[in-house]
Amino acid sequence: MDVNFLVLSHLNRKGDFVSVASRFFDEPPLRIANALSLITTLIRSAFSAYDVNTPKGSEMYRIARHCAMMEFTGFFNDNLDILQNGRGVNTELFGISLANTVEKIAGETRVKSSTVNFLITSTAPVVLAVLYQRTNEKLP
């Protein structure tokens, strides 16, 4: 199955994530969906650049395993665990280029930078969880 579809399925466990985000941030749903797709692609690309046989790659794999054990029950409530983990994941994945990455996504999708910042922070743990689960399905 497509990673974007699996990520969106996780995000939609407690309702239509795109619609809720659209209302919450006052952004068109199609732009939110496009931003989520681009975010997923960029996180996936950044994660795949790590070699699990290196110390940094091993750490990223450990972080992905932790994300796979998280409970994604809500994104627009007081559950700060997802956002705290997302901030850490994004720092590891993008480092000092995170602000530029947010601006790139905002520019390409015409979504406010503040909205993109929330989306990338809340989506990063979900993407890593999906990638971890897919990787482990393929292992013997």
N, C-alpha and C positions, 0 to 999 in steps of 0.2 A: 504494500500500500504506500501511497505517496506520503512523504514526511509532512508536507503542509496540511494534508487532510488529517493525519493523526494528531498533529499539534492542535488544530482547530477543534477536533473531537475532545481533546483534553480540556481545552479552554471552555467548551460548551457544556461541560458536565453539570453546571448549575444554572443553565440558561443560555441564551444567545449572546455570546461574548461581544460580537461585533455590534449588535444592536444596543446593548447596554453601554458599551464604550462610546458609541456614536452619540447617545443621549447624554452621557456623563460629560463628555468633552465638547459637545456641540460641533461635531465633525460629521460629514456625510459617511454613511456606512460603507460605501464602495471604497472611499479613501482609507478608512480604517482597515478594511479587508486587504487592500493593496499594501498598506504599511506592514501588516502582519505577515504577509507573504514575503515581502522583501526582508523583513527582520529575520524570519525563519531561515531564509536562504543565506543571509550573511552570518548568522550564528552557526549554521551547519558548516559553512565554508571555513570559518575560523576554527571550529572544533576539529574538523577533519585534517587541519594542518599539523596537528600534534601527533607525534609518534609515541605510542603507548610504551615503547621500550626506553624512553628517555624519562628522567625524573619529572620534568614539566608535563609530559604526556601522561605519565602515570598519575600525577596529581589531578589533571583534568578528567581522567577516567574515574578517579575516586569521587570527584565533585559530581560527575554525571550520575554515578551510582547513588550518591546521596539524594540528588534531585529525583531519581526514580522512586525513592522511598517516601517522598513528600506527599502530603495530602493536598490536592488542589481543589479546595472547597469553595473558594470565593476570592475575587480579586478586587471588589469594590466595597470592602468592609474593613474591619479592624484586624484582619489576619496579616500582620506585618512580616511573618516568616517568609512568605513568598517574595516580597519586595526586598527584604534583607538578603536573601539568598541570591536574588537576581542581580543586585548591585555587585555582590562579590563575584558572581559568574562573569558579568560584563567586564569588570575590572581585569579579571584573568584573561578573558578572550580578546579584548580589544585594547587594553592598556591605555596609553595616553591618546590613542586615536578614537576613543569612545565618543567624545564631543563631536569630532568630525563625522563619525559614523551616523550619529543622531541627526546632524545637519544634512547629511547626504540623503538620508531616508526622508526627512521632512521636505527637502527640496524636490525629490523625485515623486513623492506621493501627494504633495501639497497638503500635508497634515502639520499642525503646529508642532514645534520642537518639544514643547512641554508634554504634548500627547504622545509623541514618539518616545520620549524619555520614559514615560510610564509604561508604554507598550513593550519596549525592549527590556525593561526591568522585570515586568511581570511574565513575559514570554520566555526569557532565557532559561529559567529552570525547567519549563515545560519542554522546550526543544531538546535540552540535554537529557531529560528523562526519556523522551521518545527515542533519541539516538542510542542511548544506553540499552533500552529494551530491544531495539532492532538489532543491535550488535550482538547481544546475548542470545537472541533467537537463532542467529546464524552459527553460533559456536557449537561444536559437537558435544 
